[in-house]
Amino acid sequence: MANPVFHFEIPVTDMDRAVRFYEAVLGVTLTRRTVDGYEMAFFPRADGAPGASGALAKGDVYVPSKTGALVYFDVADIDPVLARATALGAKVLYPKTDIGEGGFVAEVEDSEGNRLALNALKDPG
């Protein structure tokens, strides 16, 4: 099993605010549905492609936190993503850092109080 993570769920308290934040910061469109009585907003998913996708999730069992699992989002360039996030009130928790062959990483606090990580590979050229 090369990539064991299939799906993740990010807890939110205000779904409208969280959807606005993630759509603006990541430049994606989330799809809202109710699943087992819980309000969800799903990130795009490309079946057959590597990696995982997930959803924002609101409900009594979903509690935002900076101390739980950390989800890394793959982005082309961290700088504009950090700029959009901070323009929406996000706090930078870990500034853009060069991690060698792994590219660059950074962490922010999202609109709900979760820790969110970003990863961008280096340009091979």
C-alpha positions as CSV (number, residue, x, y, z in Angstrom):
1,M,0.0,0.0,0.0
2,A,1.9,3.1,-1.3
3,N,-0.5,5.8,0.1
4,P,-2.5,4.4,3.0
5,V,-4.5,7.6,3.7
6,F,-7.9,7.5,1.9
7,H,-9.9,10.3,3.4
8,F,-9.6,12.9,6.1
9,E,-12.1,15.2,7.9
10,I,-11.3,18.6,9.3
11,P,-13.6,19.7,12.2
12,V,-15.4,23.0,11.8
13,T,-17.8,25.0,14.0
14,D,-19.0,27.4,11.2
15,M,-19.4,25.6,7.9
16,D,-20.1,28.8,5.8
17,R,-17.0,30.5,7.2
18,A,-14.8,27.4,6.8
19,V,-15.9,26.8,3.2
20,R,-15.2,30.5,2.3
21,F,-11.7,30.2,3.9
22,Y,-10.7,26.9,2.2
23,E,-12.1,27.8,-1.2
24,A,-10.3,31.2,-1.2
25,V,-7.0,30.0,0.3
26,L,-6.7,26.8,-1.8
27,G,-8.5,28.0,-4.9
28,V,-10.9,25.0,-5.0
29,T,-14.6,24.4,-4.9
30,L,-16.0,22.3,-2.1
31,T,-19.2,20.2,-2.5
32,R,-21.6,20.4,0.4
33,R,-23.6,17.3,1.5
34,T,-25.1,15.9,4.7
35,V,-23.7,12.5,5.6
36,D,-25.1,10.5,8.5
37,G,-26.7,13.7,9.8
38,Y,-23.4,15.7,9.7
39,E,-22.8,18.7,7.6
40,M,-19.9,18.1,5.3
41,A,-18.1,20.0,2.5
42,F,-15.9,17.8,0.3
43,F,-12.6,18.8,-1.3
44,P,-12.2,17.8,-5.0
45,R,-11.2,14.1,-5.6
46,A,-9.6,12.6,-8.7
47,D,-10.3,8.9,-8.6
48,G,-7.3,6.9,-9.6
49,A,-4.9,9.7,-8.8
50,P,-2.3,9.5,-6.0
51,G,-3.0,11.0,-2.7
52,A,-6.1,11.5,-0.6
53,S,-9.0,13.8,-0.4
54,G,-11.3,14.7,2.5
55,A,-13.9,17.1,3.8
56,L,-14.8,19.8,6.3
57,A,-17.1,18.3,8.9
58,K,-19.5,19.9,11.4
59,G,-21.2,18.2,14.2
60,D,-21.1,17.3,17.9
61,V,-18.2,14.8,17.4
62,Y,-16.1,17.3,15.4
63,V,-14.0,19.7,17.5
64,P,-11.5,22.0,15.9
65,S,-8.0,21.8,17.5
66,K,-4.4,22.7,16.9
67,T,-3.2,19.6,18.8
68,G,-4.7,16.8,16.6
69,A,-3.6,15.2,13.4
70,L,-2.0,17.6,10.9
71,V,-3.1,17.6,7.3
72,Y,-0.7,18.8,4.6
73,F,-2.1,20.3,1.5
74,D,0.0,20.2,-1.7
75,V,0.2,23.6,-3.3
76,A,2.2,24.9,-6.3
77,D,3.6,27.9,-4.4
78,I,3.3,28.5,-0.7
79,D,3.8,32.3,-0.8
80,P,0.5,33.2,-2.5
81,V,-1.4,30.7,-0.4
82,L,0.0,32.2,2.8
83,A,-0.9,35.7,1.6
84,R,-4.5,34.6,0.9
85,A,-4.7,32.8,4.3
86,T,-3.4,35.8,6.3
87,A,-5.6,38.2,4.4
88,L,-8.5,36.1,5.7
89,G,-7.2,36.4,9.3
90,A,-5.2,33.2,9.5
91,K,-2.2,33.2,11.9
92,V,1.1,31.8,10.6
93,L,2.1,29.1,13.1
94,Y,5.3,27.9,11.2
95,P,6.7,30.2,8.5
96,K,7.7,28.9,5.0
97,T,10.7,26.7,5.6
98,D,13.0,24.9,3.1
99,I,13.1,21.2,4.0
100,G,15.6,20.2,1.3
101,E,14.4,17.6,-1.2
102,G,10.9,17.7,0.3
103,G,10.4,21.3,-0.9
104,F,8.9,23.9,1.3
105,V,6.4,23.7,4.2
106,A,4.4,26.1,6.3
107,E,1.6,26.0,8.8
108,V,-1.3,28.3,9.6
109,E,-4.3,28.3,11.9
110,D,-7.4,28.1,9.8
111,S,-10.7,30.0,10.3
112,E,-11.9,27.4,12.8
113,G,-8.8,27.1,15.0
114,N,-7.2,24.0,13.3
115,R,-3.6,23.7,12.4
116,L,-3.2,23.4,8.6
117,A,0.0,22.6,6.8
118,L,1.1,23.5,3.3
119,N,3.7,21.7,1.1
120,A,5.2,22.9,-2.2
121,L,7.8,20.9,-4.1
122,K,10.8,22.8,-5.5
123,D,10.9,23.6,-9.2
124,P,13.1,20.8,-10.7
125,G,14.5,23.3,-13.2
